[in-house]
Amino acid sequence: MIVSRLVHICTLVVSLVVGLDVLDYVDPLIGTANGGHVFPGATLPFGMAKAVADTTRDNQGGFASDSSKVTGFSHVHDSGTGGAASLGNFPLFPQDCPELTKCAWESSKRASNWTNATARPGYFGIELDNGIRAEMTVTNHTALYRFEFANSTNPLILVDLIDLPISRSKGFAAVDSSTGRMTGNGTFSPSFGIGHYNLYFCADFQGAEIHGTGAWQKENASTIKSNISVAGEGSGGVFVRFKKPATDSRTVITARVGISFISIQKACHYGEEEQPGFDLKETVGAAEMAWRAKLGVVSVNTAGASDGLLKSFWSGLYRAMISPQDYTGENPLWDSDEPYYDSFYCIWDSYRAAHPLLTLVDPLSQSRMIRSLVDIYRNEDYLPDCRMSLCKGYTQGGSNADVLMTEAYLKRIPDIDWDTAFEAVVKDAEVEPANWDVEGRGGLNSWKTLGYIPKNNNDTLGTGLKTRSVSRTVEYAYNDFCIAILAKALGHDSDHKKYRQRASNWQNLYNSNQTSSIGNVKTNFTGFLQPRLANGAWAYQDPILCSPLLDFTGCYLTDTGHETYEGSAWMYTFYVPQDMAALIKTLGGSKEFVSRLDFLHESGLLYMGDEQAFLPVYQYHYAGRPALSARRAHSYIPSQFNTSVSGIPGNDDSGAMGSFLVLSMIGLWPIHGQDVYLINPPFFKEVSIRNGITGKLATIRNVNFDASYRNIFIQSVRRDGAKWTKNWIGHDFFLEGGILEIILGERESTWGSKHEDFPPSMSL
């Protein structure tokens, strides 16, 4: 901890010396339109309290820039999720109404147009057309709001016992008529999972005398009642009305809201302990310092770099640190001394880029997250593939926490109980749960005997959606490869052999005779993954189905008829990161592989808004064409990743899109679950990362850097002055520090093109 603080201080000093405040390059509003669902409000790194204005639609992250009305200000949120809206419990809503009968109570009635939304790390502000300016910030468990009423008569603030997905089954609220303190609780459902959770709040106010209090339900309010119980989905809550100031028409009221998953008493304690002074400016300042410390482990030489690229880079890194959320001390489900993180939403998305990025820039937080996952296994019997609001979330493919465990071991993440971690991943591979929609794997009998998940799988061990047989097969194969690597490292030789064999199961769904057409035009490629029946006969799914070219959204979780998830068989045919050499041979050799990969990118088949699209950007390295990986990265950045409010191509998925952007711009793309980084030119003259465990500085430096990006092809590489021919590098570079010099030119060279310089593959 002392070393980590010293690192933060050193990096902060460097930033001050060069006159750069990194927060000036963070725009939390990027990705708040066109379905990006980014949370743009006030939060601490991995913080539990998340305050923002909630809009009427596309409100998965609370606020959407392309939604016109605000319905309230709530205190907990997720970021970047697809599907249903998440959290957004107990919104406050301020309004100025001279009589209670003229107030608007229900969400649809009180919705107000907004203007001038501003966001900065630790701060969010907005103006409503009802004459109210709202500003907000947070501590760990407390949201602080400053409501300024223009030309006020009797300002009123209500609390509504709802959440964004309108999932509440029951709730209770009370108001103290003398102090104005509001307290309450509710029982809600998670947005992408099963079960329910309880949440509690405690709100206090400062700035004006109390005129009256009461309770309300639907459009009826009463000053006689001081509490209310609600059931079902109807709105209701309590309110405080304030006196008009004697000398000024303008009223400023500060609201402090403590949040707890355990009790009202704890929620009130958080408010009193973390925010005793109701001081917005001081709290914003503390949040900014926390963000500077987190972001300060990365430094960039800005010479020649555009403000747009710098803003995209730092904003992406910022979003990668919004979730998972640190709920340590707020888990009512079991007693433990281990950290507890929530909003792993979902590991299917985050294992590909977000967690590898955190391993680089914040390994101590990554350690706490891995420890939390292992502790979830101890207490709930399986590692989660998705988790939110203390509940089990839906699995989307394999058991991808297995990948995180292996990567953490290979990259020397500290303080992990590896015996229990290995026990957990083996259980994923061997023991089918009763409900594999929310944990573990289904179809394990078929997996072990047939070597694939059949389309007509007859599962007698558990229940779950009988779909996604193709995508589950390739993910299970990679999960087992990662288990094999961890088994070998821990000395479990027989397990290593068993899971290494299962890692080749992807080949059992490769139909070498399958052709593909787009419309009535047949492509020049033959051989694709296809569904298969339990008797070994081939079934059929159009290889382009569930791509942007055919029934794009047909393979989402609620579908019950297709065999790939959020993508086509065309795309999933490339998912063999454990053995790219075998895949390239299967697809006809390097030249044919490159041609097919080009077609995937250029035909419209690939959608960059889903995380499975990330790896294909860089798979040219495995065919000895790293220059094409660089060219492909520049084709997507900044065209699809930029500084507009629509500046990401899909849901951010807990920072996944931001992580793809940052890793691409750093120039070292990690192969998840392996100790492999594919070397590419950074988008800047130089990028440095200070390791949070060793304190060592690793620098990736472009020689012949060209800000117009004509020189994007690697001619040669030197590591600490010595020639480096491999087109990849290991994590030891970040642990030990040093300088990786990348010499650039305008044309593709032969660097990284020899077989001995390719990234490792299982069959080599």
N, C-alpha and C positions, 0 to 999 in steps of 0.2 A: 504494500500500500504506500509506504514512504517513497519507494523508487518511482511508483506510478505518479505520485504527486509532483516529484521533482521533474519528471519528464514533462508533465503538463506545464509546470512553471517555465521550464526552459523553452518549450515550443511557444508559449505565450510571449515570452520576452523576444524571441526571434520575430514574431508577428509585429510586435510593437516597434521594434527597431526598423523594420522595413516599411512601416507606416500602413500596414494592411490590417484592417479589421475583417476577418473572414466572414463575419455575420452580414457584412454589406453585400456579399455575393450569395446569400441564401434567400430564396424566394419561396416561402411555403405555399404560395398559391399555384405554383406549377403543378399541373395534373388535377386541378379541381374542376375541370370541364370535360365534356365528351367521354364521360364514364371512367375517368381516372380514379375517382373516389378517394383522393388523397385527403388526409386530415390536415388542415392548414392552421389550426388553432394553436393555443398556448400549451406547451408541454415541456417537461424536462426530458433529458435522454432516458429512454425506456420508462418514462414516468407513468404512474397510474392515473393521476388527475390530468384530464385533457379537456380544456374549455374552448368552446367555439359557438358561433351562431348556427342554429340548425335550420336548414331550408326545407321547402316542401317536397322536393323531388331530387333524385340522384344524391340522396343524403347518407349514403353508406359511410362516408367520413364526416358526417355532420353537415358541413357547408359545401355547396356546389356553386361555382362562379356562374354557371349557366342556368341557375334556378333563381326565380325573381323574388320570392317571398321568404321571410324569416318567421318561424313559429315559436322560437324560444332560444334560451342559452343553457346548454347542458354541460356536464362536467366530466364524463367519461366517454371515450370513443375508441374505435379501431380505425386503422388507416389502410386505404387502398383495396378494400375487399370487394369481391364480386357478390352476386347473390343478394340476399336481403340486407337491409340496413342493420346496423349493429349498435347496441348500447344506446347512448343518448338519453339516459334516465333522468327523471326529475327536473325537467327544464324550468328555469325561471323565465318570466316574461314581464317586462316593465311597460306600463302605459299610464297615460294621464287622462283620467276621466272624472269630471266634477261630481258625478253620481254613479253609484254602483250599477244602476240599470243601464248606464251608457257604456259600461266596460264590455270588452269582448273577452270571452272566457275560453271557449273550446278552441282547439288548435286551428281549425279551418276558419273560424271567425276572427281570430286575433292576428292571423298571418299578415305581415306588413312588408311592403316593398323596402328594398335596401339600396344604399349607395355607398361608395367610398370604403370598400373593404380594404384594410391594410393588415399585413402580417409580417412578423419577424420572429426569429426564434425566441420563445418565451412570451410572445405578445400577439394579440389579435384585437383589431378595432373595426367598428362598422357603424354606419348611421342608418337609422330607420326613418321611413317617411312619416311616422307618428311623432317626430320631433325629438327622438331620443338618440343620443350618442352613447355607444357601449364600448368599453375597453375591458380587456381581461388578461389575466396571467395566472400562474399556478405555483404551488409548492408540490411536494411529493403526493400529498393526499388531499389537497385543498385547492379549490378554484376561487379566485378573487375577481369580482366584477365591479366596474365603476360605471354607473348609469347617470348620465347627465340629461336632465329634463329641461327643455327650453319652454319658457312661458307656462310653467306648471301651475296647476290649481291644487289638486290633492294627488300627488304621484302614488301609484299602486304597483306592487310587485306580487305576482302570484307564483305558486309552484304547482306544477301539474304532475300527477302520479302516473305518467306514461313513459314509454321509451320510443325510440325511433321506429322499430318494427311493430309497435302496438301489440306487444306480446304479454303484457301484464295479466296475471290471473287474479291477484288480490293486492291491495295496498292500503296504507294507513298514513295519515298526516295530522299533525297538531300544530297549533300556534299559541305562543304565550302572549296574552294580551298586554302585559306590562313591558316585556322586553322586545317583543316582535320575533323572538326566536322560532323558526320553523323546524320541525323534525318529522321524520317519517321513514317508511320502508315500503318495499314492494317485492313481489315474487315475479320473476320474468323468465322467458325462454331464450336460449342462445340463438343466434342468427343462422348458424350453419352446423347444427348438432342436435343432441338429444338432452333431455333433462331440464332442470330449471336452476335458478340461482336467486339468492336474496341479496338485496342491496339496501343500504341505509344512508340517510343524509342528515345534515344539521346545518341550517343556514342562519346567520346573524347579519345584522344591518347596522350601518353607521352613517350619520350625515344629516338626519332630520328627526324631529319628534314624531311619535306615533299618533296618528289620528284615529285609527281603529283597526281591528283585525276581524277575521272571519273565515268561513269555509265556503266552498262552492262545488257544484256538480252540474255538468253540462252548462246551461246558460243561466243557472239560478245561483245566486250568492246570498249569504246570510251573515250578518254581524253578530248574531246570537250564538251561533255554533263556534266552537274553538277546535274541533277535530272532525275528521271524516274517515270512514272506511269505504272502500270501493272494491267491487268484484267485477270480473270480466274485463272487457276492453274499454269501457266508458271512461271519459276524462273526468277529473275532479281533483281537488286539493284545497289548500288554504292560501290566505293572502294577508298582506300587511298594507295598510294605507297610511300615508305620511302627511303631516301638516305642511301647508304652503309656507315658505319662508316669509318672514315679516318684511324684509327689506329688499329682497331680490326675487325676480320672477324665475330665475334659474335655480334648480335644485340638483345637487349632486349627492347620490346615495351609493355607498359602497356595500356590496353584498359578499359575504364570505361563506363558502359552502364546503364543509368537510364531508368526505365520502368514505364509507367503510363497507366491506363485505361481511363484517362480523356483528356490529351493533351500532345503535344510535349513539351510545355513550362514547364509543371509540371515534365515531365521526366528529362529535363535538370536541373531543380531546385533540384530534388532529388540527381542527381550526384554531383552538386556543394555543396550542403548542407551536404550530408551524407558521401561523399568521396572526400574532397577537396585536400588531399595530395597524392592520388594514391598510398597509402602505403599498400602493400599486407600483410606484416608481422603484422603490427599494427591491420589491419582489421581482420585477422585470429585470433589474440589474443583476440579481443573484442568478436568475435563470440564464441570462446572457453569459455570465461567467462560466456556468456549468457547460454551456454549449461550446464556448471557446476552448475549454479544456478538452472536451471530447474531440472536436474537429481539429484541434491543434496538433495532433500527432501526425497529420499529413501536411506537407508544405509543397508549394508549387512555384516554379520559376515562371512568372507571368509574362516574361518578355515575348512580345509578338502574339500573345494569346488574346482573342477577342473577349470582351466582357460577356458576350452571350455564352461562349463555351465555359468560361470561368463560373458563371452563375449556374449553368446546367450541372457542372461538376460538383460544386459545393452543395447545391440544393439536393442532388442525388445522394450525396454522403449524409446529409442531414436527415433525409427521409429514411435511410437505412437504420437510423438510430431511434426511430419513434417506437418501434415494436421489435421483438416481444416486450411485454410490459412487466416491470418488476413489482409483483404483488407480495413480496416477502413480508411476513407478519400479517398478511390479510387473507390467509387461506384457512377457512373454517372446516375444511374437510378432514384434515389430519394434523397431528402435532409432529413437528419436525424442526431440527436445527438447520436444515438445508435451505438454500434459496428457493423461492417459488416464483416462477415466471409464468405468465399467462399470455393469451393472444398469440400463440403459435398458429397463425392464421394465413396459410397453412404450410406445413413443412414441405408438402408436395411442390409448393411454389418457391419457398425460401431456401431449400437445400441446394438449389442450382447456382445461386449467386449471393443471396443476402447473408447467409451464415459463413460462406467462404470469405466474404468481405469483412465481416465482423472478426473473423479469426485473424485477419491481417491488421485491422486498425484498432481493435478493442478485444484482445484475447482474454482479458480478465473477465469482461462481461460475458464473452462466449463460454468461458469456464463455468460461470454461474448458471448460464442457460443449460449447458449440458448436465450439470449437477441436478438442476431442476427436473430435466427430463428423466434422469435415472431415478430420482425420488418419486416422480409420478409412477414409474414402473413399480417401485417397491410397494406403493400404496394402492395402485389401481390395476396391477397385474400385467399391464402392457404399456409399452412406449406409445405415446400419441403420434398420430400423423397429422392431426389437427386438433386444436384446443382453443376454446375461448370462453370467457365468463364462467370459469371454474367447471366447465362442462366438456364432455367428449364431443369432438367435431367429426365430421364425415371424412372418411378416407377417400382419396381420389385415384389412387393407383396402388403402389407398393407400400411397404413399411419403411418409409424413407428416413425416419430417425436413425435407422441402421447406418445410413450413409454418413450422417453427422457424427456418430460415434467413432467410426473408422477414421474419418478426416481429423477429428479432434486428437485421436491417438497419434496419427502420423505427423501431425503438426505440433505435437508436444504441448497441448493445452493442459494446464496443471490442475491438480487437486481433484481428479476424477477417480471414483471407485471402479476400476476397470474390470474387476471380477464380476461385479453386479451388472455393469454395462454389457459385458459379453453374455452373461446369462440372459439379459433382456433381448438382445438381438437374436440369440439362438431360439428363444421362445417364439419370436416373430416367425422364424423359419420353420418351426416344428409343431407348434401347438395352435390349432385353429380356435379362435374365440367363438363364443355363442353368437355374437353379432359383429361380423367383420366389416360392416358398414362404418364402424366407428373406431376400430383398432385392429391390429394384426393383419392377417391375410386369410382370404377365403380360398377354397378349392385346393387345400394342401394335399389331400389324397391324390388328386389328379397330378398336381405338381410333382409329387415324389414318384409316382408310377409312370405317368405318361410323359413327363418333362415339358408340359405346357398346360395352360388353362383352356379346356375345350369350350366352344360356344354353347354346347348343350350340357354343360357340367352338372352332374347330379350330386349336389353337396348335401351330405347327411350329417355333417359335423356342426355346421353353423348356418346362419342365415345372412343374406346380403344381396345386393343387386346382382342379378345374373347377367351382367354386361361387362364390357371393357376387357374381354378375354385377351385381345392382342396387346393392348397397352399394359395390362397387368402382367402379362407374361414377360415382356421385355424389362419391366421395372423389377419384378421378382428376381430375374436373372442378375440384374445389376446389384440389387440388394444382397443377394447371396455372394456375389463377387466381393463386395465390401466386407461381409462377414468372414469370408475366407482370408482376406488380408489381415483382419484383426485377429483371427484364430492363429495364423502363422506367427504374428508378432507376439502373441501371448503364450505360444508354445503348445497349442492344441493341434497337433499335426493331423490327426484323423479328421477333425472337423475342417481343417484347411483343405484337405483333399476332397471331402464330400461337397463342400460349398463351391469349390473351384469347378468341379464337374457340373454342378447345377448352373453355374454362370454361363454355360454354353447353350442353355435351353432355348435361347432366342432363335437358334437355327431351326428348331422344330416347327416354327410357324413361317418359315421362309418358303414361299412357293415360287420356284425358279421359272415356272411357265406363266405366271400371272402377268398380263399386259395392263396398260393403263391408257385411257383416252380422256381428252378434254373436249366435251361436246361430242362431235362425230369424228374428231381428229385423233388418231392414235399417236401417242408419244413414241419416241425411239427407244424406250426403256422397258425391259422385261425383267421380272423378278421382284416381288414385294412380299412383305408380311401379310398374311391372310388368316382369318379365323379357321379353326379346324374342329371337327367333331371328335367325340370321345373314341369312335371306332377308327380314327386316323384319316377319314375322308375329309377332303377340303370343303369348307363352306365358302361363302363369297361376301366381300364388302368392297364396293368400288374404292380403289385406292385414293381417289380424290375426295371421297365423302368426308364431310366435316372440315373441309378447308374453305377458304374464302370463295372457292370456285363452285362448291356444291354443298348446300344445306349446312351453312357455316356453323350454326348453333345447335345442330342436331345431336351432338355427342356430349352434352353437358350432363351433370350428375343425375338429374331427374329423368333422363331418357332411359328407356328400358329395352331398346332394340339394337344398339350399335356396339361395336367391339373395340373402339378406340375412344379415348377421353380427350376432349377439347383439342382435337387435331386429327389429321388423316393418317391412313396407313402409309401413304407416301412419306410423310414426315417421320413417323415412328420407325420406319425401316432404317433410318440413320442412327437410332438410339442403341448403340453398342459401345459405350465409352470404355468398357473393360477390355475390348478386343477389336479395336478399329482395324488392325491388320487383317484379321479374319473377315471382317465385313467388307473391306476393300477388295479382297480376293474374291469373295462371294459375288460381289457386284460387277466383277469383270476387270479388276485391276485399277491402277491409279488414274489413268487417263479417263476411263469410263466413269470412275467414281467422281472425279472433278466435274465432268460434264453433267452428271446427274445432280450433283450438289448445286452447280450453277443453275440448272433448270428449276430446282426447288426454290431458289431465291428469286429468280427472274420471271417465273411463269405466273405469279400471283398465288401460288399454293401456300406460301409461308406467311403466317400472321405473327408479327413481332410482338403483339400484345399478349401472347401467352409464353410462359417461361420455357417451354420445350424448344422454342425457336432460338434460344440463346446459343446453345452449343453448336448448332450447324453454321453459325457465323465463323467459327474458328476451326472447324474440322478439316479444312484444307491442310493444316499442319501435318496431319497424319498421312497425307499423300505427297508430302515434300513440297508443298506450294504455300508456304507461310505468307508470301506476298499477297495471295488472293484473300487470305483472312483479313489482312490490313485493309485491302480495297473494300471488302464487304463491310467491315466495321464503319468505314467512312461513308458508305452508301446509306447507312441508317442513322448516323450521327453527323450533322444535326437535323436531317430531314424528318425523322420521327421522334427524336429526343431533343427538345429545345426548351426555350424559356417561356413559351406561351402558356396560358392556363390549360390548353389542350396538349401540353408538351410531352406527353408520354403516349405510346400507342395503345395501351390497354390499362386495366386496373393495376395499380402500383403493387398490390398484393404484399402488404407489410414491407415495402421498400425493395421488392425484387427488381422492379424496373429501374429504380435509382441505382441499385447495386450493379446491374448490367452496365449502365452508363459509366459509373465510376471505375469499375474494373477494366472496361474497354479503354477508357481514357488514361488509366495508369499504364496500360500496356502489358500487363501480365495476367492472362486469363486462366483462372484456376479450373482444373478438372475436378469437380466435386467428388469427395471420397477418395482422392488420390493425392499423392505428394508430387503434383505436376502443375506447373504454370506454363502456358504457351506464351512464348515471347513475341510481342508485337510492339510497334513504335508507340510511345505515349503521344497524346494529343498536345503535349506541352514540351517545352525545351527540357524540363527536368521535373521529376516528381520524387519526393522523399517520404518515407514512412518510418516513424520511430516505433520500435517494438515495445509493447507495454509490459513484456516479461523480462527481456534482457536489456532493454534500454538502448539497443544498438540501432543505428540509422542505416537503412537501405535506400539507395538512390538509383533511379533509372534515368539515364541521361541520353538525350538525342544529340548526336553530332551531325551537323549539316541540317539542323531543324529549319523547316520552311513553313512559315505561318499560313501560306496559301495552300499547303498540303499537296504540293506536287511531289515532294520527297517523302514518300510514305513507304518505300521499299527498303528492307534491310539489306545492306551490302556485307556487313560483318558485325561481330559483337565481341566485346572484351569484358571480362569479369575481373575487376581489380587489376587491370592492365594485361591480363593473359587472354589469349585467343579462346573464344567460346563458340563452338560449332553446332552444338545441339540447339534445336529450335524450341527447347523448353528448359526450365530450371526448377529446382526444388525449393522447399520452404526454408531450408537452411540459409538461403540468401537473406531472408528477413530476420531470422534469429541471430545470425552472426553479423549482419550488416555488410556494407561494402558498396561498390559502385558497378553498375551494369551499364556500359557504354554501348549505344546502338548507333552504328554509322549508317546513314541513310543516303538514298539516291533516288533518281526519278524512274529507274527501270528495275524490273525484277532481276534478282541475281540468283546464283546457285546456293546461297547460304541456306542451311537447314534442309537441303534437298537429298542428302544421302541417307540411306536406310539406317545407318548407325546413329544418325542424328534425330531420328523420329522419336516422338513420345513413346513410352512403353506400351506394349499390348500383351495381353495374357498369353497368346499363342506363340509369341516370339521367344 
